[in-house]
Amino acid sequence: MKKPIAIQGIKGSFHHEVVQHYFNGEAEVVECMTFDSVIDTLLEEQTDEIVMALENSIAGSIIPNYALIDNHNLSIVGECYLDIQHSLMALSNQSIEDILEVHSHPMALLQCKVFFREYPHIKLVEAKDTADVAKQISEQNLKGIAAIASKNAAQLYGLNVLAESIQTIKHNETRFVIVRRENNHTDNAYINKASLKFELDHKRGSLAALLNVLSDCKLNLTKIQSLPKIDTPWKYAFFVDVTFVDYKDYEKAKSIIGLMAENFKILGEYKNARL
């Protein structure tokens, strides 16, 4: 029997929507309030797959999640891009003028901050999960408090949508990854994207030289993110995503990077969701 998929948040959250999209709406979910808890379900074998947000087109990378995948030697096996449309919702028979506080995840508040400049009377309060706030408003009959969440959450918890698409930049996407304990794919034919990690000496041109290798091997760099090494001040690990057409080109690049870089690691090989 297939195990459920662990998500950060509850049903109605954007992570839940990704599960519905990626697994065709057939998977059960384990609801977790933190990404550490999501990881724990995988390490304790309560789940075989989890969903984690890695970056947003407005707010940027969720850097701690890169570290979680790396530190626990987990493997990215897939990705999903979700159009994030934020709605403002509350109990019925209330207008925006009746709302005193809006609670939501810090990322959602950041993405919608321009909208709330028109409503200076509203206090913005950080919460752990978008959908969980919607659920609490519904279950506790909280008047004067609104949530920022998906329209799906409003429908699920019986709330009235006061405003739709309130994020500052209307085209707002988040990239989610599907993570397993290990990548056990055997067919390289469909693999055309990889997530890599490496460290470099703090020397002039070291990063440029490695990036030239990627280019020479016909790899396209789609993401680069640096993360400081906690135990070594002023030294950084680099997380990169690359896409390619021919797996053999990627294999050649791997062999060269392994010679040039320190602590070279493959975080995942999977199908590019952009194609």
C-alpha positions as CSV (number, residue, x, y, z in Angstrom):
1,M,0.0,0.0,0.0
2,K,1.3,3.4,-1.0
3,K,2.3,5.6,1.9
4,P,0.9,9.2,2.3
5,I,2.8,12.3,1.2
6,A,4.0,14.6,3.9
7,I,3.5,18.4,3.4
8,Q,4.2,21.5,5.3
9,G,0.7,22.8,6.2
10,I,-2.7,21.3,6.1
11,K,-5.3,20.5,3.5
12,G,-6.1,23.6,1.5
13,S,-2.5,24.8,1.6
14,F,-0.4,25.4,-1.5
15,H,1.6,22.3,-0.7
16,H,-1.6,20.3,-0.7
17,E,-2.4,21.7,-4.1
18,V,0.9,20.5,-5.4
19,V,0.2,16.9,-4.2
20,Q,-3.1,17.1,-6.0
21,H,-1.4,18.2,-9.2
22,Y,1.7,16.0,-9.1
23,F,0.0,12.8,-7.9
24,N,-3.2,13.4,-9.8
25,G,-5.3,14.0,-6.7
26,E,-5.0,10.4,-5.5
27,A,-2.5,10.6,-2.6
28,E,-3.3,11.0,1.0
29,V,-1.3,13.6,3.0
30,V,0.4,13.9,6.3
31,E,0.0,17.4,7.7
32,C,3.0,18.9,9.3
33,M,3.4,22.4,10.7
34,T,7.2,22.8,10.0
35,F,9.6,21.6,7.3
36,D,11.7,19.9,10.0
37,S,8.6,17.7,10.9
38,V,8.1,17.0,7.2
39,I,11.7,15.7,6.9
40,D,11.2,13.6,10.1
41,T,8.3,11.7,8.5
42,L,10.7,10.7,5.7
43,L,13.6,9.8,8.0
44,E,11.3,7.7,10.2
45,E,9.9,6.0,7.1
46,Q,6.3,7.2,7.9
47,T,6.4,8.4,4.3
48,D,8.4,7.6,1.2
49,E,7.9,11.0,-0.5
50,I,7.5,14.6,0.7
51,V,6.7,18.0,-0.9
52,M,8.8,21.0,-0.1
53,A,8.8,24.6,-1.4
54,L,12.2,25.7,-2.6
55,E,11.8,29.2,-4.2
56,N,9.3,31.8,-5.1
57,S,9.4,34.1,-8.1
58,I,8.7,37.1,-5.8
59,A,10.3,36.4,-2.5
60,G,13.2,34.3,-3.7
61,S,14.8,31.1,-2.3
62,I,13.8,29.3,0.9
63,I,17.4,28.8,1.8
64,P,16.8,26.6,5.0
65,N,15.1,24.0,2.8
66,Y,18.2,23.6,0.7
67,A,20.1,22.9,3.8
68,L,17.6,20.4,5.1
69,I,17.8,18.3,1.9
70,D,21.6,18.5,1.9
71,N,22.2,17.8,5.6
72,H,19.9,14.7,5.6
73,N,21.3,13.3,2.3
74,L,17.9,13.3,0.7
75,S,17.2,13.2,-3.0
76,I,15.1,15.5,-5.2
77,V,13.1,13.2,-7.7
78,G,10.7,15.7,-9.2
79,E,9.5,19.3,-9.3
80,C,6.3,21.2,-9.7
81,Y,5.7,24.9,-10.5
82,L,2.4,26.3,-8.9
83,D,0.8,29.6,-9.8
84,I,0.2,31.2,-6.4
85,Q,-2.9,33.3,-6.3
86,H,-3.5,34.7,-2.8
87,S,-7.1,35.5,-1.7
88,L,-8.2,37.4,1.4
89,M,-10.9,35.5,3.2
90,A,-13.0,35.8,6.4
91,L,-16.3,34.8,7.9
92,S,-19.4,35.8,5.9
93,N,-21.2,39.2,6.3
94,Q,-17.9,41.1,6.8
95,S,-16.2,43.7,4.6
96,I,-12.5,44.6,4.5
97,E,-13.3,47.6,6.7
98,D,-14.5,45.2,9.4
99,I,-11.2,43.3,9.4
100,L,-8.7,44.3,12.2
101,E,-6.0,41.7,11.7
102,V,-4.8,39.5,8.8
103,H,-2.9,36.4,9.8
104,S,-0.9,34.3,7.3
105,H,2.5,32.8,6.6
106,P,5.3,35.4,6.4
107,M,5.9,34.6,2.7
108,A,2.3,35.3,1.9
109,L,2.3,38.5,3.9
110,L,5.5,39.6,2.0
111,Q,4.0,38.9,-1.3
112,C,0.8,40.9,-0.6
113,K,2.2,43.9,1.4
114,V,1.4,46.5,-1.3
115,F,-2.3,45.5,-1.2
116,F,-2.5,46.3,2.5
117,R,-1.1,49.8,2.2
118,E,-4.6,50.8,1.2
119,Y,-5.8,49.5,4.6
120,P,-3.6,51.0,7.3
121,H,-6.1,50.0,10.0
122,I,-5.3,46.3,9.4
123,K,-2.5,44.7,11.5
124,L,-0.5,41.9,9.7
125,V,0.3,38.9,11.9
126,E,2.6,36.1,11.0
127,A,1.4,32.5,11.3
128,K,2.8,29.1,10.5
129,D,0.5,28.2,7.6
130,T,-2.0,29.9,5.3
131,A,-4.7,27.3,5.3
132,D,-4.4,26.6,9.0
133,V,-5.4,30.3,9.7
134,A,-8.5,29.8,7.5
135,K,-9.4,26.6,9.4
136,Q,-9.0,28.4,12.8
137,I,-11.2,31.3,11.6
138,S,-13.9,28.9,10.6
139,E,-13.8,26.6,13.6
140,Q,-13.4,29.3,16.2
141,N,-15.8,31.7,14.5
142,L,-13.2,34.5,14.6
143,K,-14.7,37.8,13.5
144,G,-12.5,40.7,12.6
145,I,-9.7,38.4,11.5
146,A,-9.0,37.4,7.9
147,A,-6.6,35.0,6.3
148,I,-4.5,35.1,3.2
149,A,-4.8,31.7,1.5
150,S,-5.9,29.9,-1.6
151,K,-9.4,29.9,-2.9
152,N,-9.3,26.2,-2.3
153,A,-8.9,26.9,1.4
154,A,-11.9,29.3,1.4
155,Q,-14.1,26.6,-0.2
156,L,-12.8,23.9,2.1
157,Y,-13.4,25.8,5.3
158,G,-16.5,27.8,4.3
159,L,-15.1,31.3,4.3
160,N,-16.1,34.3,2.2
161,V,-13.5,35.7,-0.3
162,L,-13.1,39.4,0.2
163,A,-10.5,40.0,-2.5
164,E,-8.8,37.8,-5.1
165,S,-5.3,37.8,-6.5
166,I,-4.0,40.3,-3.9
167,Q,-0.3,39.5,-4.4
168,T,1.8,42.4,-5.6
169,I,3.1,40.7,-8.8
170,K,0.2,38.9,-10.4
171,H,2.3,36.3,-12.0
172,N,3.5,34.6,-8.9
173,E,5.0,31.1,-9.0
174,T,6.5,28.9,-6.4
175,R,8.8,25.9,-7.3
176,F,8.2,22.8,-5.2
177,V,10.2,19.7,-5.2
178,I,9.4,16.1,-4.5
179,V,11.9,14.5,-2.2
180,R,12.7,10.9,-1.3
181,R,15.3,9.2,0.9
182,E,17.2,8.2,-2.2
183,N,16.8,8.5,-6.0
184,N,16.2,5.0,-7.3
185,H,15.4,5.9,-11.0
186,T,16.9,3.4,-13.5
187,D,15.9,5.1,-16.8
188,N,18.1,8.1,-17.7
189,A,16.0,8.8,-20.9
190,Y,13.6,11.1,-19.1
191,I,16.2,12.8,-16.9
192,N,17.0,16.3,-18.2
193,K,17.5,18.4,-15.0
194,A,19.7,18.0,-11.9
195,S,20.3,19.8,-8.6
196,L,24.0,19.9,-7.5
197,K,26.0,21.1,-4.6
198,F,29.7,21.9,-4.4
199,E,32.3,23.9,-2.5
200,L,35.2,25.9,-4.0
201,D,38.4,27.4,-2.7
202,H,38.2,31.1,-2.2
203,K,40.4,31.9,-5.2
204,R,40.0,34.3,-8.0
205,G,38.1,32.8,-10.9
206,S,37.3,29.5,-9.3
207,L,33.5,29.8,-9.7
208,A,33.8,31.3,-13.2
209,A,36.0,28.3,-14.3
210,L,33.4,25.8,-13.0
211,L,30.5,27.7,-14.7
212,N,32.5,27.6,-18.0
213,V,32.6,23.8,-17.6
214,L,28.8,23.7,-17.4
215,S,28.6,25.8,-20.6
216,D,31.2,23.8,-22.5
217,C,29.3,20.6,-21.6
218,K,26.1,22.1,-23.0
219,L,24.4,22.5,-19.7
220,N,22.1,25.4,-19.0
221,L,22.4,26.9,-15.5
222,T,18.8,27.7,-14.3
223,K,19.6,28.4,-10.6
224,I,22.6,29.3,-8.4
225,Q,22.4,29.8,-4.7
226,S,25.2,30.3,-2.2
227,L,24.9,29.1,1.4
228,P,27.5,30.0,4.1
229,K,29.3,27.0,5.8
230,I,28.5,27.4,9.4
231,D,31.7,25.8,10.6
232,T,34.0,27.7,8.2
233,P,33.5,31.5,8.2
234,W,33.6,33.1,4.8
235,K,33.4,29.8,2.9
236,Y,30.4,29.0,0.9
237,A,28.6,26.0,-0.6
238,F,26.9,26.5,-4.0
239,F,23.6,24.9,-5.0
240,V,22.9,24.9,-8.7
241,D,20.3,23.6,-11.0
242,V,21.2,22.6,-14.5
243,T,19.1,21.4,-17.5
244,F,20.4,19.5,-20.5
245,V,19.3,17.6,-23.6
246,D,21.7,14.7,-23.6
247,Y,22.4,12.8,-20.4
248,K,25.9,12.0,-21.7
249,D,26.7,15.8,-21.6
250,Y,25.6,15.9,-18.0
251,E,27.7,12.8,-17.1
252,K,30.8,14.5,-18.7
253,A,30.2,17.7,-16.6
254,K,29.8,15.6,-13.4
255,S,33.1,14.0,-13.9
256,I,34.9,17.3,-14.4
257,I,33.1,19.1,-11.5
258,G,34.1,16.2,-9.3
259,L,37.8,17.0,-10.0
260,M,37.5,20.8,-9.7
261,A,35.2,21.2,-6.7
262,E,35.2,20.1,-3.1
263,N,32.4,18.0,-1.5
264,F,30.6,17.6,-4.8
265,K,27.2,16.1,-4.3
266,I,24.2,15.3,-6.5
267,L,21.0,16.4,-4.7
268,G,18.7,15.1,-7.4
269,E,18.2,14.1,-11.0
270,Y,14.7,14.4,-12.4
271,K,12.5,15.6,-15.2
272,N,12.3,19.3,-15.9
273,A,8.8,20.5,-15.2
274,R,9.2,23.5,-17.4
275,L,9.1,21.4,-20.6
